[in-house]
Amino acid sequence: MGMIGYLLFWAVLFFVMMRFGCGAHVMGHHHHSNRNAPPGGNGAWIPPAWDRDPVCGKIVPIAGAKSSIWEGHAYYFCSEDCRTKFEAAPRIYTGNAPVAHQGAA
C-alpha cells in the first residue's frame, strides 16, 4: 500500500506541474498575454515598422530593409554593405564584443 501511495503522490505532483506549472507553457497552456500579438490572433510576433541599422545607425523602414537573424534576434539594415559588415562580425555591432584583458599579448 505504501508503494501505491508513493507513486500516486508523484503522479499527482507531475500532473499539477504539467497543468499549472512550467510544463503548462510547453503544453501550450499560456497564462501570460503577449502585448505585441494581434487581437484574437495566434500570438505571432509582429515586427516594428521601423528599426535602427546596428552598423551605421540609420533608421530604416522594415518593409524594404535587408535583414539578418543572429542569436534569435532579427536585425535590419539600410544596405547590403551594412548587412555584410554585420554578418562578418556581429558581436561588434550588438554590444557582445569580447573584452580584451590587460596584459594579453
C-alpha positions in Angstrom: 0.0 0.0 0.0 2.9 2.3 0.8 4.3 2.0 -2.7 1.0 2.8 -4.4 0.6 5.9 -2.3 4.2 6.9 -3.1 3.6 6.5 -6.9 0.2 8.2 -6.7 1.8 11.2 -4.9 4.4 11.6 -7.7 1.7 11.1 -10.4 -0.5 13.9 -8.9 2.5 16.2 -8.5 3.6 15.6 -12.1 0.0 16.3 -13.3 -0.3 19.5 -11.4 3.1 20.8 -12.5 2.4 20.0 -16.2 -1.1 21.6 -16.0 -0.3 24.7 -14.0 3.5 25.0 -13.6 6.3 25.3 -16.0 5.0 22.4 -18.1 1.9 24.4 -18.9 4.0 26.6 -21.2 5.4 23.5 -23.0 1.9 22.1 -23.4 0.5 25.3 -24.9 -1.5 26.5 -21.9 -0.2 30.1 -21.9 -1.2 32.1 -18.8 0.7 35.3 -19.9 -0.6 37.6 -22.6 1.5 38.8 -25.5 1.0 42.5 -25.8 2.5 42.5 -29.4 0.1 39.8 -30.6 -2.8 40.9 -32.8 -6.2 40.9 -31.1 -7.7 37.4 -31.4 -4.6 36.3 -33.2 -2.3 33.3 -32.7 0.4 35.2 -30.7 2.7 35.6 -33.7 5.5 38.1 -33.5 4.8 41.4 -35.3 7.9 43.3 -36.5 8.0 47.0 -35.8 7.5 49.4 -38.8 11.0 51.0 -38.3 14.3 49.8 -36.8 17.8 51.1 -36.3 20.6 49.7 -38.5 23.2 48.4 -36.0 26.1 49.2 -38.3 25.5 52.8 -39.4 22.8 53.8 -37.0 20.3 54.9 -39.7 16.6 54.4 -39.0 15.2 52.1 -41.7 11.7 51.0 -42.7 11.4 47.3 -42.1 9.3 46.8 -45.3 12.2 47.3 -47.7 15.2 46.6 -45.4 17.7 43.9 -45.7 17.6 41.6 -42.7 19.7 39.1 -40.8 19.0 36.8 -37.8 21.7 36.4 -35.2 21.3 34.6 -31.8 17.5 34.6 -32.3 17.2 38.3 -32.9 16.2 40.0 -36.2 18.4 42.9 -37.3 17.5 45.2 -40.2 19.9 47.1 -42.5 19.8 50.1 -44.9 22.0 48.3 -47.4 23.6 45.1 -48.4 27.0 46.5 -47.4 25.8 47.1 -43.8 24.4 43.6 -43.6 27.7 42.1 -44.9 29.7 44.0 -42.3 27.3 42.9 -39.6 27.4 39.2 -40.6 31.2 39.3 -40.7 31.4 40.4 -37.0 28.0 40.6 -35.4 29.4 40.8 -31.8 30.9 44.2 -32.6 27.6 45.7 -33.6 25.4 44.1 -30.9 27.5 45.1 -27.9 28.6 41.5 -27.3 32.2 42.0 -28.2 34.7 40.1 -26.1 36.5 42.3 -23.6 40.3 42.4 -24.1 42.2 41.5 -20.9 45.0 43.7 -19.8 48.4 42.1 -20.2 47.3 39.9 -23.0 49.8 39.8 -25.8 
